[in-house]
């Protein structure tokens, strides 16, 4: 079992992703609004280290926040989710699209619904 985490910068894909997940029997997602470190530094009075300061010019103001999707999935369902995500967003290798990763889970109790 794994925790799949998708930080999605392209909000316009969220509803389609969730619909496709349900259609593939992948349920139980939790979605939160999230903000990246560089966005916080840009919008605050924090004086960043020189390397981050130079990155300010590359931050696109139209991407103020992201949506982070958490899903607890059986190992064999990860590839299905990954394929859906890449098909919908056109590939995560594109800049400012998102990041996807998994974390192994060795214990789960309560609240997990099994989609069939």
Protein Blocks (a to p, Z undefined) as FASTA:
>chain_A
ZZdddddfblmlmmmmmmmmmmnopghiacdddddfklmmmmmmbdcdfklmmmmmmpcf
klmbccdddddddfklmmmmmmmmmmmnopakbghkbccdddddfbdeehiacdZZ
